[in-house]
Amino acid sequence: MCLRKGVAEVATRALRLAAIVIPLVATTATLAQSSGSRTNGQSTNTPAPPVDVATAKALNAAIDALNMSNYDDARAALAPLKVDKLSPYERSRLEQILSNIAAAQEKYDEARAHIEAAIKAGGLNEQEALDLRFQIGQLFMAEGKWKEGAAALEEWFKVAPNPNSAAWYLLAGAYYQSEDYEHALAPAKKAVELMTTPQENWITMLLSLYLQREQFKDAIPLLLRLIELAPTNKSYWLQLSAIYGQVDDYANALAITQLAYGANLLTEDAEIRRLADLQLFNGIPYRCGQTLEAAIEHGTVKIDEKLYDKLSNCWIAAGELDKALAPLSRAGELASNGDEFVRLAEVQLQRADWPAMQAALERALGKGQLKDAANAHLLLGLALLNQHKLTDARPWFERALQSEKTRQNARSYLQLIASQQPAAPTAK
């Protein structure tokens, strides 16, 4: 989301529209005007004061050239007019057109000066003057002067009757871009409350402000609206799931992520892994295993030790020990140490497959760099003991005696071996 660009575009677009709101009719020697508030969507039909025929012709020619983007021609059409000879109304219209020309050429300082002159000339009714003051704020924002734009709009809001949602959005945007998030919040909320047609950018601005303040519960309904507006925008689904996690609602965090997965929106490695984590956390480990196996099959996840470790955790939690063997073995092959093979041995222990347990531990010790070597020694002794290889088991239990963590169990197994092995004959 690029709020800076969005707000500036709204301000600039409104200024372009302002260039055509002063239609002139020279044939009637009057200036036909739209004196209603474009900002508030209201209009009145107050008759315009009379305009000199030659003046109206010049103003009309300037407007025609302006609307065709012929700015030099527009200025040239106005050049013959004698400012001191114009009525207040004619002078205001002249300055208003000059402001539009300058704004179209992105000469914003000049445009604002002409607006001030148009108001000062005294030829505008109250609503027209109000509309022009609103344009001053837009001009500041069109050139990225956010603080000045906010200040100008605040002045306008003091006297504007019933500002509409677009006006509130521009004010919120001005504060947001000047990083005054505290003052941006109220107008952003007002803009979203008043909008008749949902505007994605307006909702995302308010969402951003809520997230900055860690108002996660307030952010949830906004993301639900954004998903309705843009159901294929993956970021909204992922944000909503993450926010449910922030408020410890992991069931909904999973539900939203699962819906996005069902809609084929989750295509990145991290997204698939998070879905699997949520499935495991929410007590559906079998589905977790299915998710990861499908991702491996379709090539949507990076093959690494952590992936196979996660997959094995899913199958172990699901009680599918046989399914856990292959991923544990692959994790062991990819790992830089032997710890995954120790985990494989522990699964084989639960399956009472002693030869396979022995093989896994031998591979673990062969890789080395174990976090708990004494535990591996104890387990290997146990695997050998259960195969009745008492002599082979003894030295591994003796090694396990060196760790306080495994010492008691190792001593017990050594006593068991001693009770089963015949005593060595004594010399006569």
N, C-alpha and C positions, 0 to 999 in steps of 0.2 A: 504494500500500500504506500503510495507516494502522496501524502497529504499536502505537502508544500505545492506540488504541481497541481493537484486537484483544486485547491483553494484559489491559487493564482488564475487558473483557467476559468473558474466561475466568475471571478472579478473581471477578467479581461473580456469574457463573452458578454457580460452585462454591459460593458462599456461599448462594445461593438453595436449592440442593440440600441444604445442611446443615440447613436449617430443617425437613426432614422425616425426618431420620435418627434421631429419638428417639421412636418409637411407644410409647405407653403403653396398658396394658390394665388399667383400673380394676376390672373385674369379677373379676379374679384377685388383686387386692390386691398385684400385683407390677408392676415396671416392665420390660417386655420391651425388650431393647436389641439393637442391632447393634453389637457391639464390635469388628468387623473394621476394618481400615484402608481407608477409602474412597480414600485417596491412592494406595495401592499395589495396590488391587484384590484384597486378601486379606480373609478374614473368619474369625471364630471364633464359636462358639456358647456362650460362657461364660454360665451362668445368672446372671440379675440378682439382687441382694439383694432381700429383701422390702421393700415400700413400704406405709406406712399407707394404708388405704382412702381416707380423706378427702384425704390428700396426693395420692394417685394421681389421684383425681377432679379435683382442682384443676389438676394438671399436664396431664392429658388435655384438659381444657376449654381450657387456654391454648394447647395445640398445635393443637386444632381451630380456634380463632379465628385463630391465627397462619397456618395454612395457607390460611385464607380471607381473609388480609390485614386482619383486624379487630384491629388492634394494641392499641387501647384496651381492647377486650374481653379480649384475651390478658393484658394487664397486670392488669386488674381481677380475672381469675380467680385470679391468683397472690397478690393483695394480702392475703387472709386468712391466708396461711401464716405461721407464726411461725418465723423463720429459726433462732433459738436452740433450737428444739424438734426440728429436722430431723436425721436421721442424716446422716453424711458423704455417703452415696450420694445421698440426697434433696436435700441442699444443692447438690451438684455438678450434679444434673439441673435444679434450679431456676435456677442461674446460667447453665447452658447454654441454657435456653429464653430467659432474659432477654437473653442475648447474641444469639440469633437474632432476637428482636424488634427490638433496637436496630440490628442490621445491616440488617434489612429496611427500617428507617426511615432508613438511611444515617447513623446516629449511631455512627460507627466508634470513636471514643474510648471511648464507653460500652460498646460491644460487646467491645472488647479487655479492658476492666476486668472485665467479667463472665466472660470466658474465664479470665483469671488467677485469679479467685475460684473458678471451677469446679475448676480444677486444684488450687488451694490447699486446698480443702475436703477433698480426699483420698478422694473417693468413686469415682474413675475408675480403671479398670485402665490398665496401661502403654500399650496401644495407643490407647485413647480419649484419654488425655492427649497422646499424640504427635499424634493427628489435630487436636486443638484448637490445639496449638502451630503446626501448619501453617496453620490458619485465621487466626492472628494475622498471618502474612505476607500472606495473601490480603486481609485487611481493610486493611492499609496500602496495598496495591496498588489496591484498589477505589477509594480516595480519592486516588490519584495520589502517594502518599508512597513513591516508588520506592526510595530509599536505605534507608529503614527497612524496607521490604518485603524487600529483598535481605538485609539483616542478619538479619531474623527467619527467613527461609528457610534461610540458611546455618547458623544454630543448629539448625534442624530437620534439615538434611541430616547433621549430625554424628552423629545418633543414629538416623535413619530407616533401616530395612533395605530395600535394593533399591528405591529411589525409581523411579517410573515416568516415562515420557516427558513426561507433562503437568507433573509437578513440575519437571523440568529446564527445560521451556519457560517456566514462570512465573519461575524464577530468572533465566534468560537475559533474559526480558522486563523484569524489574526492573532489571537492570544496563543493559540497552539504553536504557530510558527515562531512566535517570539519566546517560546518556551515558558510562558506564563500559564502553566497547566491548571493552577488553582482557579484563575479567572476564566479559563476556557470551559470548565466543566458545566456551569449553569447554562450558558447559551447553547452548548452542544446538546444538553438534555432537552432544552426548549425546542431546538431545531427538529429533533427526532420526534418529540411529542406532537408538534404541529404539522409535520409533513403529511400531505394527503396521498402522495405517491412515494412508496419506499425508495430511498436513495442510499445505495450501498456505501458511498463514501461518507455520508453523514453518520451512518451507523458505525462504521469502522473508526471514525474519529472518536465518538463517544466510547466505544469499546476500548480503544487505546488509552483513553483517560482513566477508565475504570481499572484497567490492568496495571497502569502505573501506580495507582493508589491501592492495589491489591484488593479491590472490591470485587472479588471473584463471583460472589452470588449475583451481583448486579450485572456481571458480564454474561452470565449464562443465557438469559432470554434474548440478549442482543445477538449472540452467536446462533441461536435457534432461528432467529429471523434472517440472518445472513445465509444460513444453509437453505432456507426456503427460497431466498432470492437467487442464490448461486449454488445449486446442489452439486455441481461438478467441481467446485473450488475445494480442493483437498485441504487447504490450510485451515479452513473454517472447522472442518470435522476434527482435525488434529488438535486445534486450539481448544475446542469444546471438550474433547476427551481429556486433555491436559488439565483444564480448569476443574473438571469433575474430580480429577485426582487431587488437586490442590485443596478441595473441600472434603476430601476423604470419601467421596462417593464413587468407589471403584466399580460398583455394579454398572452405573451409567457410563463410567469411563470406558468400560469394556463394551457396553451396548453400542455406543457411538462408533467406536473403532471397528467393531464387528460389522456394523452397517456400511461403513466406508469400505471395508474389505469386500463385502458382498457386492458393492457397486464397482468393484475393480479400480478403486481410487488409490489403494495402497500399493505402490510399486517400488519403494525404496527399502533397502536392507533394514535400516533402523526402524521403519514403520512396521515391518513384519515382525521383527524381534519384540517390539513393544506390545504388539497384539498377543504374541505368545506369552509374554510375561504377565499380561493382564488375565489371560485365560488360566494360567497356572495359579496366579494369586487368587482368582475368584473360584477356585476349586473345580475347574474342568480341565485337568491335565491331559486327558486323552485327546481333546480337541487341540490342545497346545501342540501335542506331538504330530497330529495330522497337519496342522498349519505349517509347521517347520518342514515336514517331509515334502509337502506340496511345493513349498518355496524352493527347496533344494532341487526338486525335480524340474521346476520351471526356470531355474537359474536366477531367481530374484533376490537371492541372498549370497553374500560372500562366504566362501567356504573357509572356515578357520576353526581353531580349537574351541573358542567360546560358543560357536554355533552348535557343534556336536555335544558340548557339555550341556548346553541348554536343552537340546533335544533329549539327551539321556535323562536329565532331571524330570522332564515331562513324563517320559515312560516309566521311570521309577515311581513317581508320585501316583501314576495311574495303576501301579501294581503290575505293569507289563515288563517284567524283568528281562524276558527273552528279547524284547524289542530294544532294550537299553544296551545290550551287549555291543552291537555293531557301532553305534555312535560313540560309545565310550572307547572302543578300540581305535576308532578314527581320531578321536580327540587326543588319545595317547600318542598316536603316530605324529600328529601335528604339533604337539606340545614341545616346549624346550626342556621340560623335566619329566620325571616319571610319575608325578602325582595322579594323573588320569588313569594310569595303569593300576595304581593302588585302589582307586575307586572301582575300577573294573573288577579287581580281586574281591572287593567287599560285596559286589553284586553276586559274584560266583560263590562267595561264602553263603549268601542267602539261598542260593540254588543248590548248595551242597555239592558243587562240582569241583572236587578237590584238585584234580589234575589241571583243570583250566585256571583255578585260583593260583596254583603254583606257577603256571606259565606266565600269568599276568604279573605276578610279583617279581619274577625273574627279569621280565622286561622293564619293570619299574626300577629295579635296582641297577639294571644295565644302563638306563638313561641317567640315573642319579639325580642330584640336586633336589632331593626330597625335602618337603617341609617337615616331615616327621619320619625320619628313617627308622627310629626304634619301633614305631607302629608297623612299618613294613616288615621288619625282622620278626616281630611277634606273629604277624599274619602268615608269613612264609613258614615259620615253625609249626603253626596250627595246620596249614595245608598239608605239610609233610606228616605231621602226627596222625591226621585223619586217614592218611594212606598207609599207616603203620610203619612209616620209615623213621623209627625212633632215633636211630643213630644220626641220620641226616638232620632231624629236627632239633636235636640238642644244641648245636652251636648257635642256631638262630635265636633260641630262647635265652642263651647265655649273653648274646649281644643285647637283647632287649632288657637285660638286667641293668644296663648302664643308664637307662632313663627312669627317673622317678615315676613318670606317667605309666610306664608299662612294666615296672619292676615286679609288682605284686602278682600280676597275671603270669608273667614269665616264670616266677618262682613256683607258682602252683603247677604249671605245666611241666617244669623240670622235676618236681616231686612225683608227678604222675608217671613220667618216663622212668624215674628211678624205681618206682614200685612195680613197673612192668618188665624192666630189664633184669635178667639174672645178675646177681652180684659176681664180680670178677673173682676167680679162685685165688686163695691166699697161698703163698709159698710155704713149703714145709721146711 
